[in-house]
């Protein structure tokens, strides 16, 4: 249970780890540029067998000597970030539960090997890592120390692809873990909410942005604060950018959707409940707070039409799936843990510092996929909150036992295919859900291009008319090479060398295999061309 601390578990984080350099770079030429950073020649990798996992250490066609096909050490609680070059940067994590790692390593798909990069200033696990348009990765918060002495971090640092090294930026106003970090079109990184204490019990409503041009933070309007109410503390939520009025992301009028998580008391900051509530953030507005202070950004609660039928979630994953100006406001979310709105979750109270029995207690697993459908027409009027509808789409796990997913699972989304590889996590027995082990199974979740036509207010579970094709299909994606929980995943180019094309490949790496051990291995999964 050492990775189930409530302040650590559900945040998607980027992980870095040290590995030995060396070995050939078969098919892509010798390494060039700054030491520790692989060359950035175009990717040309042989196609893998479709719809199956292939272990990295068997890819002799790319690396005949297989000198470094493994992580430098076993680890979990890290994440992986794909650069525009196709290289994957793996940052931090936990080794044996006894330490938080400073390590950074890079996976080069062309040679199927890992190589070392620079060290972070702090060892971190369960941090966030946000890729910027400049190719840097901003590492924020997380915890340092081992399972028995976790300390949330207030610091942030930036990894530079040009040098493979880190620079430290100004500290945040608060330590955070369980927060979200989002790159805005302005170039700032917006950080919202999170836990602030080593017990994972105190939650913050604080929102601030990091200006990368001067490495300084500035305060924004707190979560859900308006001119008439104070902010509402929140953690373990998700944050997803959607387009504003013109249907394009990155043009400056984007909106941010916050879904689910846990809420805290406005006064004490203690956890009070889990929530299915949805917030919309307008970065370009300002809010006149009750204190008389004016801060950037404005929050509006989204009116959920079918909200009562959708349980509260925590540890879920969210993805923006809209791809036309008529379908600009659709967000898919899946998995995690679920419970009743307004009910304090069992296992929230830590039984010792840094521990929680959340994974072995109620609420049950959220083995389902849902779509948040937002009414586009109201996005133009900033004075009128958008209207929304949550539609339960598909119960996952009914097709592919023993896969159960949960809060330790990993999800990688391919926009080109409207498909998700949802892998690993913890195996449970029920009722009540009790963790009994780990698994190597994965789901392939595919969505119809016309999914948005099938999800309407009149047919909240999708297209019900005779002859309507299924719009969400969940099938087995087979098994990974190792048991994995709290592992990292990233999207890779396929044989065409390009990201976001139909032959995308998914990387999964590391992860917890038992209460006392992690994996050093990785697998690649290729979609059918």
C-alpha positions in Angstrom: 0.0 0.0 0.0 3.0 2.3 0.0 1.9 4.1 -3.2 -1.7 4.5 -2.2 -1.3 7.7 -0.1 -4.2 9.9 -0.9 -2.0 12.9 -1.7 0.1 10.9 -4.2 -1.8 8.4 -6.2 -3.9 9.8 -8.9 -1.8 12.5 -10.4 -0.4 11.9 -13.8 3.3 12.7 -13.4 6.3 12.6 -15.5 9.2 10.5 -14.3 13.0 10.7 -15.0 15.6 8.0 -14.1 19.3 7.4 -14.7 20.5 4.6 -17.0 23.9 3.8 -18.3 24.7 5.3 -21.7 26.2 3.4 -24.6 25.3 0.9 -27.2 24.5 1.4 -30.9 21.7 3.5 -32.2 20.8 1.0 -34.9 19.1 2.4 -38.0 19.3 6.1 -36.9 23.0 7.0 -36.9 25.3 7.8 -34.0 24.3 10.2 -31.2 24.8 13.8 -31.9 24.5 17.1 -30.0 24.7 17.7 -26.2 26.0 14.7 -24.2 23.1 12.8 -22.6 20.6 13.9 -25.3 20.1 11.4 -28.2 20.3 12.7 -31.7 17.1 14.0 -33.2 17.3 12.5 -36.7 13.9 11.5 -38.1 12.3 8.4 -36.7 12.4 5.3 -38.8 11.3 2.3 -36.8 10.1 -1.1 -38.1 6.4 -1.7 -37.6 5.5 -3.9 -34.6 2.9 -6.6 -34.7 -0.4 -4.8 -34.4 -2.7 -4.9 -31.4 -0.3 -6.5 -29.1 2.4 -5.6 -26.6 6.1 -6.2 -27.6 8.7 -6.1 -24.8 11.4 -3.5 -25.5 14.2 -6.0 -24.6 13.2 -8.2 -27.5 13.5 -5.6 -30.2 16.8 -6.9 -31.6 15.9 -5.5 -35.1 16.5 -2.0 -33.6 19.3 -2.8 -31.2 21.1 -6.1 -32.0 23.2 -5.9 -28.9 20.4 -4.8 -26.6 22.8 -2.9 -24.4 20.3 -0.7 -22.5 16.8 -2.0 -23.0 15.8 -1.5 -19.4 15.3 1.3 -16.9 18.4 2.0 -14.9 16.6 0.8 -11.8 13.2 -0.5 -10.9 10.7 2.3 -10.1 7.1 3.4 -10.0 5.1 6.6 -9.5 6.8 8.3 -12.4 5.4 9.6 -15.7 6.7 9.9 -19.2 6.5 12.9 -21.6 7.0 12.6 -25.4 9.0 15.4 -27.1 8.3 16.6 -30.6 11.3 14.6 -31.7 9.6 11.4 -30.6 12.0 10.9 -27.6 10.3 10.1 -24.3 11.6 11.8 -21.1 11.1 9.8 -17.9 11.4 11.8 -14.6 11.7 11.0 -10.9 9.6 8.3 -9.3 10.0 6.0 -6.3 12.5 3.2 -5.9 11.5 0.5 -3.4 9.3 3.0 -1.6 12.3 4.2 0.4 13.3 7.2 -1.7 12.1 9.7 -4.2 14.4 9.8 -7.3 16.2 12.7 -8.8 17.0 10.7 -12.0 16.2 11.5 -15.6 16.4 9.1 -18.5 15.3 9.2 -22.1 13.8 6.4 -24.2 14.9 6.4 -27.8 12.4 4.3 -29.8 14.7 3.9 -32.7 17.3 1.9 -30.8 14.9 0.6 -28.0 17.3 1.9 -25.3 17.4 4.2 -22.4 20.1 6.8 -21.7 20.8 9.1 -18.7 20.1 12.8 -18.6 20.5 15.5 -15.9 19.5 15.2 -12.2 16.7 17.2 -10.7 17.4 19.5 -7.7 15.0 17.5 -5.6 14.0 13.8 -5.6 10.3 13.7 -6.5 7.4 11.3 -7.0 3.8 12.1 -7.9 4.8 15.5 -9.3 3.4 16.9 -12.5 5.4 17.4 -15.6 4.1 19.8 -18.3 5.5 20.0 -21.8 5.8 23.6 -23.2 5.8 24.7 -26.8 9.5 25.4 -26.5 10.2 21.8 -25.8 11.0 22.2 -22.1 9.3 20.2 -19.4 8.1 22.0 -16.2 8.3 19.8 -13.1 6.1 21.0 -10.3 5.4 19.8 -6.7 5.1 16.2 -5.8 6.6 14.7 -2.7 10.2 13.9 -1.6 11.2 11.3 1.0 10.1 7.7 1.4 6.7 6.2 2.2 7.1 6.8 5.9 8.3 10.4 5.6 6.6 12.0 2.5 7.0 15.8 2.3 5.0 17.8 -0.3 7.3 20.0 -2.3 6.8 23.8 -2.9 9.6 23.9 -5.5 9.5 23.7 -9.3 12.2 23.2 -12.0 12.5 23.1 -15.7 14.2 20.4 -17.9 15.7 21.7 -21.1 15.9 19.5 -24.1 18.8 21.4 -25.5 21.1 20.6 -22.6 19.4 17.8 -20.7 19.8 19.8 -17.5 17.5 21.5 -15.0 17.1 25.1 -13.9 15.3 25.9 -10.7 12.5 28.6 -10.7 10.8 30.5 -7.9 8.9 28.4 -5.4 5.1 28.3 -5.4 3.1 29.9 -2.6 2.3 26.4 -1.2 3.6 22.9 -1.4 1.4 20.7 -3.6 0.7 17.1 -4.6 -2.5 16.0 -6.2 -2.7 19.3 -8.1 -3.0 19.8 -11.9 -0.6 21.8 -14.1 -1.8 23.0 -17.5 0.2 24.9 -20.3 -1.9 27.9 -21.4 -1.7 29.7 -24.8 -0.1 32.6 -23.0 2.9 30.5 -22.3 2.2 30.3 -18.6 1.7 27.1 -16.6 -1.5 27.2 -14.5 -1.4 25.1 -11.3 -4.6 24.4 -9.4 -5.5 22.9 -6.1 -3.8 19.9 -4.5 -2.8 18.6 -1.0 -0.4 20.6 1.1 0.4 18.3 4.0 2.2 15.0 4.5 -0.9 13.2 5.6 -2.8 14.0 2.4 -5.6 15.5 4.4 -5.3 19.3 3.9 -6.5 20.6 0.5 -6.0 24.0 -1.1 -8.1 26.2 -3.4 -5.0 28.2 -4.5 -4.4 28.8 -8.2 -1.2 30.3 -9.6 0.7 30.5 -12.9 4.3 30.3 -13.6 5.7 32.8 -16.2 8.5 31.0 -17.9 10.0 34.2 -19.3 10.9 35.4 -15.9 10.5 32.2 -13.8 8.1 33.9 -11.4 4.7 32.9 -10.1 1.6 35.1 -9.8 -1.7 34.4 -8.0 -4.9 33.7 -9.9 -8.5 33.5 -8.7 -8.9 30.5 -6.3 -10.8 27.5 -7.4 -14.5 28.2 -7.7 -14.2 31.7 -6.1 -16.6 34.4 -7.2 -17.4 37.9 -6.1 -19.8 36.4 -3.5 -18.1 33.2 -2.2 -14.6 32.2 -1.3 -12.6 29.5 -3.0 -13.3 25.8 -2.6 -10.3 23.5 -1.9 -10.0 20.6 -4.4 -7.5 17.9 -5.2 -7.3 14.7 -7.3 -9.3 16.5 -10.0 -8.5 16.6 -13.7 -7.9 19.7 -15.8 -8.5 19.5 -19.6 -8.2 22.4 -22.1 -11.0 22.8 -24.6 -11.4 25.4 -27.4 -13.2 28.6 -26.8 -15.6 30.3 -29.2 -13.6 29.6 -32.5 -13.0 25.9 -32.0 -9.2 26.0 -31.9 -6.9 25.1 -29.0 -3.9 27.4 -28.5 -5.2 30.6 -29.9 -5.6 32.4 -26.6 -9.3 32.0 -25.8 -9.1 28.4 -24.5 -11.2 27.3 -21.5 -10.2 24.8 -18.8 -12.5 22.1 -17.6 -12.1 20.8 -14.0 -13.8 17.4 -13.3 -14.3 15.5 -10.0 -11.8 15.0 -7.2 -12.1 15.6 -3.5 -13.3 18.8 -1.9 -12.1 20.5 1.3 -13.7 22.8 3.9 -13.2 26.4 3.1 -12.1 27.2 6.7 -10.1 24.2 7.9 -9.0 22.9 4.5 -9.8 19.3 5.7 -11.3 16.9 3.2 -15.1 16.9 3.3 -16.3 14.9 0.3 -15.7 13.6 -3.2 -17.5 15.4 -6.0 -18.8 15.0 -9.5 -19.0 18.7 -10.0 -17.5 20.4 -13.1 -15.9 23.8 -13.3 -15.1 26.0 -16.3 -12.1 28.4 -16.0 -11.9 31.5 -18.2 -8.2 32.5 -18.1 -8.8 35.9 -19.8 -11.4 37.1 -17.4 -10.8 38.7 -14.0 -12.7 38.3 -10.7 -13.3 40.9 -8.0 -13.1 38.8 -4.8 -15.1 39.5 -1.6 -11.9 40.9 -0.1 -11.9 43.6 -2.8 -8.8 42.1 -4.5 -9.0 41.6 -8.3 -7.2 38.5 -9.6 -6.9 37.0 -13.1 -9.3 34.3 -14.2 -12.9 33.5 -13.6 -14.6 30.3 -12.5 -18.1 29.2 -13.3 -19.8 26.0 -12.2 -21.2 23.9 -15.1 -24.8 23.0 -14.8 -24.9 19.2 -15.2 -28.2 17.9 -16.6 -27.6 14.3 -15.8 -25.2 14.8 -13.0 -27.1 12.8 -10.5 -26.6 9.6 -12.5 -22.9 10.0 -12.7 -21.0 9.1 -9.5 -18.2 11.2 -8.1 -14.8 10.2 -9.3 -11.2 10.4 -8.1 -8.1 9.2 -9.8 -9.9 9.3 -13.2 -8.3 10.2 -16.6 -9.7 12.8 -19.0 -9.2 13.6 -22.7 -10.5 16.2 -25.1 -12.0 14.4 -28.1 -13.7 17.1 -30.1 -12.2 17.5 -33.6 -14.4 19.9 -35.5 -15.8 23.3 -34.8 -19.2 21.7 -34.3 -17.8 19.2 -31.8 -15.5 21.4 -29.8 -16.6 20.7 -26.3 -16.5 17.0 -25.6 -14.4 15.5 -22.8 -14.1 11.8 -22.2 -13.3 10.6 -18.7 -12.8 7.1 -17.4 -11.8 4.9 -14.5 -10.6 5.8 -11.1 -12.5 5.3 -7.9 -16.2 6.3 -7.5 -18.5 7.1 -4.7 -21.6 9.0 -3.7 -21.6 12.8 -4.0 -21.0 14.5 -0.7 -20.0 11.3 1.1 -16.6 11.3 2.8 -14.7 8.4 1.4 -13.7 5.4 3.6 -10.0 5.3 4.1 -9.4 9.0 3.8 -8.0 9.1 7.3 -4.4 8.1 7.2 -3.5 5.2 9.5 0.1 6.5 9.6 2.0 9.3 8.1 1.9 9.0 4.3 -0.5 6.1 4.2 -4.1 5.7 3.4 -6.3 2.6 3.0 -8.2 4.3 0.2 -7.4 1.5 -2.3 -8.8 -1.2 0.0 -11.9 0.5 1.0 -15.1 2.0 -0.3 -16.0 3.5 -2.8 -15.8 0.9 -5.5 -13.8 1.2 -8.7 -15.1 3.4 -11.5 -14.9 0.9 -14.3 -16.6 3.0 -16.8 -16.2 5.6 -19.5 -18.3 8.7 -19.6 -18.6 11.8 -21.9 -19.1 15.4 -20.7 -21.0 17.1 -23.5 -20.9 20.9 -23.3 -23.4 23.2 -25.1 -21.1 25.2 -27.5 -23.5 28.0 -28.0 -23.1 29.3 -24.5 -19.4 29.4 -24.6 -19.5 32.7 -26.5 -21.3 34.5 -23.7 -19.0 34.9 -20.8 -21.9 36.0 -18.5 -23.9 32.8 -19.1 -22.4 29.5 -17.7 -22.2 26.7 -20.3 -24.7 24.0 -20.0 -23.5 20.4 -19.7 -24.5 16.8 -19.7 -22.6 13.8 -18.4 -23.4 10.6 -20.2 -22.5 7.2 -19.0 -21.1 5.5 -22.1 -19.6 2.1 -21.4 -18.9 0.0 -18.3 -15.3 -1.1 -18.6 -14.1 -4.3 -17.2 -17.2 -6.3 -18.2 -15.5 -7.6 -21.3 -12.0 -8.4 -20.2 -11.5 -9.9 -16.8 -9.3 -10.0 -14.8 -8.5 -6.4 -15.8 -9.9 -4.0 -13.3 -7.8 -0.8 -13.7 -8.4 1.7 -10.9 -6.4 4.5 -9.4 -3.0 2.9 -10.2 -3.8 2.3 -13.9 -2.4 4.3 -16.8 -4.2 5.7 -19.8 -2.6 6.9 -23.1 -4.9 8.6 -25.7 -4.3 8.6 -29.5 -6.3 11.4 -31.0 -5.6 10.1 -34.5 -7.5 6.9 -33.7 -9.9 8.1 -31.0 -8.5 5.2 -29.0 -7.2 4.7 -25.4 -4.8 2.1 -24.1 -5.9 1.7 -20.4 -3.4 -0.5 -18.7 -2.4 -2.1 -15.4 -3.5 -1.0 -12.0 -4.6 -3.0 -9.0 -6.6 -6.2 -8.9 -9.5 -6.2 -6.6 -11.9 -8.7 -5.1 -15.4 -7.5 -4.3 -17.6 -6.8 -2.4 -16.2 -4.7 -0.8 -13.3 -3.9 -3.1 -10.1 -5.2 -1.6 -6.8 -5.0 -3.3 -5.5 -8.6 -3.9 -2.7 -8.0 -6.3 -1.4 -6.3 -9.5 -2.1 -7.2 -13.1 -0.5 -7.0 -16.6 -3.8 -6.7 -18.5 -4.9 -3.8 -20.7 -8.0 -2.5 -22.4 -8.2 -1.1 -25.9 -11.0 1.5 -25.9 -12.0 2.8 -29.3 -14.6 5.4 -30.1 -16.6 6.0 -33.3 -15.8 9.2 -35.2 -19.5 9.9 -34.8 -19.6 9.5 -31.1 -20.7 13.1 -30.7 -23.8 12.5 -32.9 -24.9 9.6 -30.6 -24.6 11.4 -27.3 -27.6 13.7 -26.9 -29.9 14.9 -24.2 -32.7 12.8 -25.6 -30.6 9.6 -25.6 -28.2 10.0 -22.7 -26.6 6.6 -23.1 -25.9 7.1 -26.8 -27.6 6.1 -30.0 -30.5 3.8 -29.2 -32.3 3.6 -32.5 -32.2 0.3 -34.5 -29.2 0.0 -36.7 -27.0 2.5 -34.8 -23.4 1.3 -34.7 -21.6 1.0 -31.3 -19.8 4.2 -30.5 -17.5 2.9 -27.7 -16.0 -0.6 -27.9 -13.8 -1.9 -25.1 -11.8 -5.0 -26.0 -8.8 -6.8 -24.5 -5.4 -5.3 -25.6 -3.6 -8.4 -24.3 -1.0 -8.4 -21.6 2.1 -6.3 -20.8 5.4 -8.0 -20.2 5.2 -7.3 -16.4 2.7 -6.7 -13.7 2.3 -2.9 -13.5 0.7 -0.4 -11.2 1.6 3.3 -10.9 3.6 2.8 -14.2 4.2 5.5 -16.8 2.8 5.7 -20.3 3.4 7.8 -23.4 2.4 8.1 -27.1 5.2 7.2 -29.6 5.5 7.6 -33.3 4.7 4.5 -35.4 6.5 3.2 -38.4 5.7 6.5 -40.3 7.8 8.4 -37.8 5.0 10.9 -37.0 3.0 11.4 -33.8 -0.8 11.6 -34.0 -1.2 9.4 -37.0 -3.2 6.1 -37.3 -0.1 3.9 -36.6 0.7 5.5 -33.3 2.5 3.3 -30.7 2.1 3.4 -27.0 4.9 3.0 -24.5 4.4 1.6 -21.0 7.3 1.4 -18.6 8.1 0.6 -15.0 5.5 0.3 -12.3 4.8 -1.5 -9.1 4.8 -5.3 -9.3 4.3 -6.1 -5.6 4.3 -4.3 -2.3 8.1 -4.6 -2.2 9.1 -4.5 -5.9 9.0 -2.5 -9.1 9.7 -3.2 -12.7 12.6 -2.1 -15.0 11.0 -3.2 -18.2 9.0 -1.5 -20.9 6.5 -2.5 -23.7 5.4 -1.0 -26.9 1.9 -1.4 -28.3 1.0 -0.6 -31.9 -2.5 0.0 -33.2 -3.6 -1.8 -36.4 -2.6 0.3 -39.4 
